Amino acid sequence: MIDVIYQRIPDFLWGLAAFVTFVLILFRLGFKHVLTAIDARDRKIAADLKEAEDINAQARQLKSELDAKMKAAEAKVTALMAEANRNAEAARSALIEKGRQEVEHIRHRALQDIDAARNAALIELRNQIADLVVVVAEKSIHERLDQSKQEALVEAAIAAVGKKG
């Protein structure tokens, strides 16, 4: 077995020499290109990572700005809703007050109309009573007075009117 190993040593050495030569040639010719390619890839990856970090930072900043704008918009909406509620309540109160004033005005006018109608009715009633009294008085006087008494009363009335004038 050792003989077999000794017989194979020259083949091994030639193979080893060929491999070392191949590796040396590869290092001389290709290693620089491989290292350059690896360095370029590392730089590209580093640049992509930096760009991704920058984009991520911009996205976080944009998100915080949008969050602040959303909070400001929500606060504005809340303020507008509160103002609208106050305005609606004020309008409601104004309408209620206007309604009360109109009701009071209508009530006052109705009372005036009632008083005017009552006064007109009282005047009409007085006129009717006066007319009735005159009719009753005429009848009563016609029945009690004779012609001479009537003429004396008419002359006394004319004389009384003449003294006033």
Secondary structure as UniProt FT lines:
FT   HELIX           2..25
FT   HELIX           26..31
FT   HELIX           32..144
FT   HELIX           147..164
//
